[in-house]
Amino acid sequence: MDDNFLLRLKKREIESRHCCRFQRSLHVNKYILPRLNLETELEGHNGCVNCLEWNQKGDLLASGSDDLNAIIWEPMKHRQLCTIRTGHHGNIFSVKFLPDTNDRIIATGAADCKVRVHDVNVRETTQAFSCHAGRVKRLAVAPHMPYMFWSAAEDGTIRQFDLRSPHTCNDHCGNVLINLNTYIGNQAEAKCLSVNPLRPELLAVGANDPYVRLYDTRMLSPHSVRFSSEERLGASWHTPAPDPDPDGKLPKGCVQYYVAGHLPIKQNDYHQRFRTLVSTFVTFGPDGTELLVNLGGEQIYLFDVTKRKECKKYRLDDYKLPSLSTNGVVK
């Protein structure tokens, strides 16, 4: 280790001006780079691997693939523990260990619009849910909640599943926690979600627009929803309205919006220029104070969820622009 590392670390904590210098000095470190070598390859899937998930202890790794299988690995021992034939008929996009189940229960979400729960010990599917009308892109769990998890799908809904309660999937099933179609357009697609590890009532949702929404689920309750083919047509997305809940279904203050400040709010070619901006991944930091967002088509952003900032709007009329002469010279 660099002899000056501890000294630089101490300065970073004491003086804020050293923070940026400290980060830059560790972007490329000669003591770290030689350790970044390929240790081994875990072979077992016959298709693209779309998702990976560690268990709570960090000694098991679950993977989901286009081959419709989920595999549990012991990566430190470089071996495959078991293969689960999930029963999905589409690419698996998300796999999760349910917490406090002794790594016995996993859930998977896939392109066949289904969510399935599996028992690792017997390698069988114990429950299957066909509530979604779009591809299931991400699942989320909360610490110390072994019977509950959430799903985000391209039908624009976030659904809540409680394995302790009887469940029958149909068009009116009452497990819709959030319906983005109501708030951001009829072609809303939920792409990712994450639960705050220290405050599990906070649920972050990413969709097919630049905005990340942070919901307080204590102010929400599952409800029923039904989609028709006509309801799936229309505008793709738009900016949040001043009143984010025109139908009065969301209590005031239950949702916060996070967006990069440099993205313009209104432009003539808004849809054309930003149609590729999609939140492909969101996750909270271990202390629950930071939210990391990967905005597809743009950059990666880190938000501090403990410091709320109100939106500021500026009008051109508020500023006196320098007047120009006919030849373009500023007067």
C-alpha positions in Angstrom: 0.0 0.0 0.0 1.1 3.5 -0.7 2.8 5.0 2.4 0.9 8.3 1.8 -2.5 6.6 1.4 -3.5 6.9 5.1 -2.3 10.5 5.2 -4.3 11.4 2.1 -7.3 9.6 3.5 -7.1 11.7 6.7 -6.8 14.9 4.8 -9.8 14.0 2.7 -11.9 13.7 5.9 -10.6 16.9 7.4 -10.4 19.3 4.4 -13.0 19.1 1.7 -10.6 20.6 -0.9 -8.6 17.4 -0.8 -11.6 15.2 -1.7 -11.4 15.6 -5.4 -7.6 15.3 -5.4 -7.9 12.1 -3.4 -10.5 10.6 -5.9 -8.4 11.5 -8.9 -5.2 10.0 -7.4 -7.0 6.6 -7.0 -8.6 6.4 -10.4 -5.5 4.6 -11.6 -3.4 3.1 -8.8 -0.4 1.0 -9.6 -1.0 -1.1 -6.4 -4.6 -2.0 -7.4 -4.3 -2.6 -11.2 -2.1 -5.7 -11.0 -4.8 -7.3 -8.8 -7.5 -6.9 -11.5 -6.9 -10.2 -13.3 -9.3 -12.8 -14.5 -9.4 -15.5 -11.7 -11.7 -18.0 -13.4 -14.7 -18.5 -15.7 -17.9 -20.0 -14.4 -19.3 -22.1 -17.2 -22.8 -23.5 -17.1 -25.2 -21.3 -19.1 -26.0 -21.8 -22.8 -27.2 -18.2 -23.4 -26.5 -14.6 -22.5 -26.3 -14.0 -18.8 -28.5 -11.0 -18.1 -28.5 -10.8 -14.3 -26.4 -11.6 -11.2 -27.2 -11.5 -7.6 -25.2 -12.2 -4.4 -26.8 -13.7 -1.3 -26.6 -11.8 2.0 -23.4 -13.5 3.2 -21.7 -13.0 -0.1 -20.7 -16.6 -0.6 -23.3 -17.6 -3.2 -24.1 -16.1 -6.5 -27.3 -16.5 -8.6 -27.4 -15.9 -12.3 -30.2 -15.7 -14.8 -29.8 -16.3 -18.6 -31.5 -16.4 -22.0 -31.3 -20.2 -21.7 -34.2 -19.9 -19.2 -32.2 -21.4 -16.4 -31.1 -19.9 -13.0 -27.8 -21.2 -11.6 -26.6 -21.0 -8.0 -22.8 -20.8 -7.8 -20.2 -21.0 -5.1 -17.8 -18.6 -6.9 -15.1 -18.8 -4.3 -14.8 -22.5 -4.9 -15.2 -22.0 -8.7 -18.1 -24.4 -8.9 -21.8 -24.7 -9.7 -24.0 -25.6 -6.8 -27.3 -26.3 -8.7 -29.2 -25.4 -11.9 -32.9 -24.5 -11.7 -35.1 -24.9 -14.7 -37.3 -21.9 -14.1 -40.2 -22.7 -16.4 -40.0 -19.3 -18.0 -40.6 -19.0 -21.8 -38.6 -15.8 -22.2 -35.2 -14.3 -21.3 -34.6 -14.0 -17.6 -33.9 -10.4 -16.7 -33.8 -10.5 -12.9 -33.1 -12.9 -10.1 -33.2 -12.3 -6.3 -32.5 -14.2 -3.2 -35.4 -13.7 -0.7 -33.8 -12.5 2.5 -33.8 -14.6 5.7 -34.7 -17.8 3.9 -31.3 -19.4 4.4 -30.7 -18.9 0.6 -33.4 -21.4 -0.1 -35.9 -19.3 -2.0 -35.2 -17.2 -5.1 -37.5 -15.2 -7.4 -37.1 -14.6 -11.2 -38.6 -12.2 -13.6 -38.5 -12.7 -17.4 -39.5 -11.5 -20.8 -42.6 -13.9 -20.8 -44.2 -11.3 -18.4 -44.1 -13.7 -15.5 -42.6 -13.8 -12.1 -41.8 -17.2 -10.6 -40.6 -18.3 -7.1 -38.3 -21.3 -6.8 -37.1 -23.6 -4.0 -33.4 -24.1 -4.4 -33.3 -27.2 -2.3 -35.7 -29.2 -4.3 -35.0 -27.2 -7.6 -38.7 -26.6 -8.2 -41.0 -23.7 -8.9 -43.3 -23.1 -6.0 -45.3 -20.2 -7.3 -45.9 -18.5 -10.6 -47.5 -15.0 -11.2 -48.7 -13.8 -14.6 -50.1 -10.4 -13.5 -47.9 -8.3 -15.7 -48.8 -7.4 -19.3 -45.2 -6.5 -20.2 -41.7 -7.9 -19.8 -40.6 -8.0 -16.2 -37.3 -6.2 -16.1 -36.4 -6.0 -12.4 -37.2 -7.5 -9.0 -36.5 -5.9 -5.6 -36.5 -7.2 -2.0 -36.3 -5.6 1.4 -34.0 -6.6 4.3 -35.7 -9.0 6.8 -38.8 -9.4 4.7 -38.6 -13.0 3.4 -42.2 -13.1 2.2 -42.5 -9.9 0.2 -40.9 -8.6 -3.0 -41.6 -6.1 -5.8 -41.5 -6.2 -9.6 -41.1 -3.6 -12.3 -42.3 -4.3 -15.8 -42.7 -2.7 -19.2 -46.5 -2.5 -18.7 -45.7 0.6 -16.6 -46.7 -1.0 -13.2 -44.9 -1.8 -10.0 -46.4 -4.7 -8.3 -46.1 -6.0 -4.7 -46.2 -9.7 -3.9 -46.8 -11.1 -0.5 -46.2 -14.9 -0.4 -48.2 -15.3 2.8 -51.5 -14.2 1.0 -53.5 -16.2 -1.5 -53.1 -14.8 -5.0 -55.0 -15.2 -8.2 -53.7 -13.5 -11.3 -56.2 -11.8 -13.5 -56.8 -8.3 -15.1 -58.1 -7.0 -11.8 -55.6 -8.5 -9.3 -55.0 -6.0 -6.5 -51.3 -6.0 -6.2 -50.5 -2.9 -8.3 -48.6 -0.5 -6.0 -47.7 2.1 -8.7 -49.2 2.6 -12.1 -46.9 4.9 -14.1 -49.4 5.0 -17.0 -51.6 7.3 -15.0 -48.8 9.8 -14.4 -46.4 9.9 -17.3 -48.2 8.6 -20.3 -49.9 5.5 -21.8 -46.7 4.0 -23.0 -44.8 4.2 -19.7 -42.4 1.4 -19.0 -40.9 0.6 -15.6 -37.3 -0.5 -16.1 -35.8 -0.8 -12.6 -36.4 -0.4 -8.9 -34.6 -0.6 -5.6 -35.5 -0.7 -1.9 -33.6 1.5 0.6 -31.7 -1.0 2.8 -32.1 1.1 6.0 -35.5 2.6 5.2 -37.4 -0.1 3.4 -40.4 2.1 3.0 -38.5 4.1 0.4 -38.8 2.6 -3.1 -36.9 4.1 -6.1 -38.3 3.5 -9.6 -36.7 4.1 -12.9 -38.7 4.3 -16.2 -38.4 5.2 -19.8 -37.7 8.8 -19.1 -34.9 10.8 -17.3 -36.7 11.0 -14.0 -36.2 8.7 -11.0 -39.1 8.6 -8.6 -38.7 7.9 -4.9 -41.9 6.6 -3.3 -42.8 6.3 0.3 -44.7 3.0 0.2 -46.3 3.7 3.6 -48.5 6.2 1.8 -49.5 3.7 -0.9 -51.7 0.7 -1.0 -52.0 -2.0 -3.6 -54.9 -1.7 -6.0 -56.4 -3.2 -9.1 -55.8 -2.0 -12.6 -56.9 -3.2 -16.1 -55.2 -2.4 -19.4 -56.8 -2.4 -22.8 -54.9 -2.3 -26.1 -56.1 1.3 -26.7 -54.7 2.4 -23.4 -51.2 1.3 -24.4 -51.2 3.8 -27.3 -50.3 7.5 -27.2 -47.5 9.7 -26.2 -44.4 7.9 -24.8 -43.7 10.2 -21.9 -43.5 13.8 -20.7 -42.3 15.9 -17.8 -44.0 15.6 -14.5 -47.0 17.9 -14.1 -46.9 20.4 -11.2 -49.6 18.2 -9.7 -48.0 14.7 -10.1 -51.3 13.0 -9.2 -54.2 14.5 -11.3 -56.5 11.6 -10.3 -56.0 12.1 -6.6 -54.7 8.5 -6.1 -51.4 9.4 -4.6 -51.2 11.2 -1.3 -49.4 14.6 -1.4 -45.7 14.3 -0.7 -45.4 10.5 -1.2 -43.2 10.8 -4.3 -40.0 12.8 -5.0 -38.4 13.3 -8.4 -34.7 13.1 -9.1 -33.2 14.3 -12.4 -29.9 15.7 -13.7 -30.1 19.5 -13.5 -28.7 20.1 -16.9 -31.4 18.2 -18.8 -33.8 20.8 -20.3 -37.4 20.7 -19.2 -38.9 22.0 -22.5 -37.7 21.9 -26.0 -39.3 21.7 -29.4 -37.7 18.4 -30.3 -38.0 17.1 -26.7 -39.3 13.6 -27.7 -36.8 13.1 -30.5 -33.8 14.2 -28.6 -34.5 12.3 -25.4 -36.3 9.2 -26.5 -33.3 7.1 -25.6 -33.0 8.3 -22.1 -34.0 5.4 -19.9 -33.2 4.6 -16.3 -31.7 1.1 -16.8 -30.5 0.6 -13.2 -31.0 2.2 -9.8 -29.6 1.2 -6.4 -29.1 2.6 -3.0 -25.8 2.9 -1.2 -25.3 0.7 1.9 -26.2 3.5 4.3 -29.3 4.4 2.3 -28.4 8.1 1.9 -27.3 7.9 -1.8 -29.0 6.8 -4.9 -27.0 5.6 -7.9 -28.7 5.9 -11.3 -27.5 4.6 -14.7 -29.3 6.7 -17.3 -29.1 4.9 -20.6 -28.1 7.2 -23.5 -26.6 9.7 -21.0 -24.4 9.2 -17.9 -24.3 7.8 -14.4 -25.5 10.0 -11.6 -25.3 9.9 -7.8 -28.0 11.6 -5.8 -28.1 12.5 -2.1 -31.6 11.5 -1.0 -31.2 13.2 2.4 -30.9 16.7 0.9 -34.0 17.6 -1.1 -33.8 20.5 -3.5 -36.8 22.2 -4.9 -37.1 22.7 -8.6 -36.0 26.1 -9.9 -37.5 27.6 -13.0 -35.9 30.5 -14.9 -37.6 32.6 -17.6 -35.8 34.5 -20.3 -37.8 37.6 -19.3 -36.0 37.6 -15.9 -32.7 38.5 -17.5 -31.7 41.5 -19.7 -29.8 40.1 -22.6 -27.2 42.4 -24.2 -28.6 44.1 -27.2 -26.9 43.5 -30.6 -26.3 45.9 -33.4 -26.9 44.9 -37.0 -23.4 43.6 -37.5 -23.7 41.4 -34.4 -21.5 43.5 -32.1 -22.6 43.8 -28.5 -23.6 47.3 -27.6 
